[in-house]
Amino acid sequence: MNPYSDPPGVDAWQPWTPAQLQERLEGASAPWYLVGGWALDIWHGYETRAHDDLEFCILEKDLDVFRNILAGYGIYTAHDGDVTYLANDEKPSPEIQQFWILETALARWRADLMTEPGDPDLWRYERDHSVQRQRSIMVEWSPDGIPYLNAAGVLLFKAKRCRAKDQLDFQNALPRLTPADRC
């Protein structure tokens, strides 16, 4: 059953913090990692700017594992500007790679879940599967044990849209990037 015939607006975000997400995903039997601005801020070691959302990524094949972990929340597909409820027994279309997590009692979006086509050992860039590296190189860990996509990977994703916050994230990260990551 759809908890909302019309989901809250796209601006109804009250995202979890990375630590709150980690707590909810504790004991997950499949890999996950933060992406986006929060991943960069964990890499920096401090919060460089305010965050409107919290994005994390999982392997496509593990979507059901995370749907079970987040069973108390509404799962919505987010694709081409449409946000649509995904029933528990419904499989998303193959082109769907983004899901918003709704805390229904508060009518607030809590996290933005994305899927990627890699496997437990190999990370693949969603937009071009020929761009791939060992997952152990692409995913780093915070001192608190939160996995996050490395800075070069985050900036690769952010380069597509290059919004003001993406440009700020790039400018903040550029001085710390290694020569290999700049390439």
C-alpha positions in Angstrom: 0.0 0.0 0.0 1.3 3.5 -0.9 1.6 5.5 2.3 1.1 8.7 0.3 -1.1 9.0 -2.8 0.9 12.1 -3.5 4.4 12.1 -1.9 5.8 15.1 -0.1 7.5 17.7 -2.3 11.0 17.4 -3.5 12.0 20.0 -1.0 10.7 18.0 2.0 14.2 17.0 3.0 15.4 16.4 6.6 18.3 14.2 5.9 20.0 11.9 8.3 23.6 12.6 9.2 26.2 10.1 8.0 26.3 8.6 11.6 22.5 8.2 11.6 22.6 6.4 8.3 25.4 4.2 9.5 23.4 3.3 12.6 20.4 2.3 10.4 22.5 0.2 8.1 24.6 -1.5 10.9 25.0 -5.1 10.2 24.2 -4.9 6.5 25.5 -8.0 4.7 26.3 -6.0 1.5 28.6 -3.1 0.8 27.4 0.5 0.9 29.2 3.9 0.9 28.4 7.6 1.1 28.6 9.7 -2.1 28.1 13.4 -2.8 29.0 16.3 -0.6 29.0 14.3 2.6 31.6 11.9 1.2 33.8 14.9 0.5 33.3 16.3 3.9 34.2 13.1 5.6 37.4 13.0 3.4 38.2 16.6 4.5 37.5 15.7 8.1 35.0 18.5 8.7 31.8 19.9 7.3 32.7 22.4 4.5 29.1 23.4 3.8 25.5 22.7 4.7 23.9 19.6 3.1 20.4 19.4 1.8 20.4 15.6 1.4 22.4 12.5 2.2 23.4 10.2 -0.6 24.7 6.7 -0.4 25.3 4.0 -3.0 24.9 0.2 -3.1 25.4 -2.5 -5.7 22.4 -2.9 -8.0 22.2 -6.6 -7.1 21.8 -5.7 -3.4 18.8 -3.5 -3.6 16.5 -6.0 -1.9 19.0 -6.4 1.0 18.7 -2.6 1.7 15.0 -2.5 1.1 14.6 -5.1 3.8 16.9 -3.2 6.2 14.9 0.0 5.5 11.5 -1.8 5.5 10.0 0.7 8.0 10.5 3.5 5.5 8.8 4.4 2.2 11.0 3.7 -0.8 10.4 5.9 -3.9 12.0 5.8 -7.3 13.5 9.1 -8.4 13.9 9.3 -12.2 13.7 12.1 -14.7 12.0 14.4 -12.2 9.4 11.9 -11.1 9.3 10.5 -7.6 7.1 7.4 -7.4 6.3 5.0 -4.6 7.9 1.6 -5.0 5.7 -1.1 -3.4 7.5 -3.8 -1.3 6.7 -6.5 -3.9 7.5 -4.3 -6.9 10.8 -4.5 -8.8 12.0 -1.2 -10.3 12.5 -0.7 -14.0 16.1 -1.5 -15.1 16.8 2.2 -15.9 15.9 3.3 -12.3 19.1 3.8 -10.2 18.0 6.3 -7.7 15.6 5.8 -4.7 14.5 8.3 -2.0 13.9 7.1 1.5 10.9 8.6 3.2 10.2 8.6 6.9 6.4 8.4 6.4 5.5 9.5 10.0 7.3 12.8 9.4 6.7 13.1 5.7 10.4 13.9 5.3 13.0 12.5 2.8 15.9 11.0 4.8 18.3 9.6 2.3 19.0 9.3 -1.4 20.0 5.8 -2.3 21.7 5.1 -5.6 22.7 1.8 -7.2 25.9 1.1 -9.2 26.7 -1.7 -11.6 29.9 -3.0 -10.0 30.6 -6.0 -7.9 32.1 -6.5 -4.4 35.6 -6.2 -5.8 35.2 -3.8 -8.7 33.7 -0.3 -8.7 32.2 0.8 -12.0 31.2 4.3 -12.9 27.5 4.3 -13.5 27.6 6.6 -16.6 30.4 4.7 -18.4 31.0 1.1 -17.3 34.4 1.1 -19.0 35.6 3.4 -16.2 36.4 1.0 -13.4 38.8 0.5 -10.5 39.3 -1.8 -7.6 36.6 -1.0 -4.9 39.4 -1.0 -2.3 40.9 2.0 -4.0 37.6 3.8 -4.6 35.9 3.3 -1.2 37.7 4.8 1.9 36.7 4.6 5.5 36.2 7.4 8.1 37.8 7.0 11.6 34.2 6.2 12.7 33.9 3.3 10.2 31.7 5.1 7.7 32.5 4.0 4.1 32.6 6.8 1.5 33.5 7.2 -2.2 36.9 8.8 -2.6 37.2 12.4 -3.6 38.1 11.7 -7.2 35.1 9.5 -7.6 32.7 12.0 -6.0 34.1 14.8 -8.3 33.6 12.6 -11.3 29.9 12.3 -10.6 29.6 16.0 -9.7 31.2 17.1 -13.0 28.1 16.2 -15.0 25.9 19.0 -13.5 28.4 21.5 -12.1 26.0 23.4 -9.9 27.3 26.1 -7.5 27.7 23.6 -4.7 29.5 21.2 -7.0 31.9 24.0 -8.1 32.5 24.8 -4.4 33.1 21.2 -3.6 35.7 21.0 -6.4 37.5 24.2 -5.3 37.7 22.9 -1.7 39.0 19.5 -2.8 41.4 20.5 -5.6 44.3 21.5 -3.3 44.2 18.1 -1.5 43.9 15.9 -4.6 46.9 13.8 -5.4 48.4 14.0 -8.9 46.9 10.6 -9.8 43.4 11.7 -8.6 43.7 14.9 -10.6 44.1 12.8 -13.7 
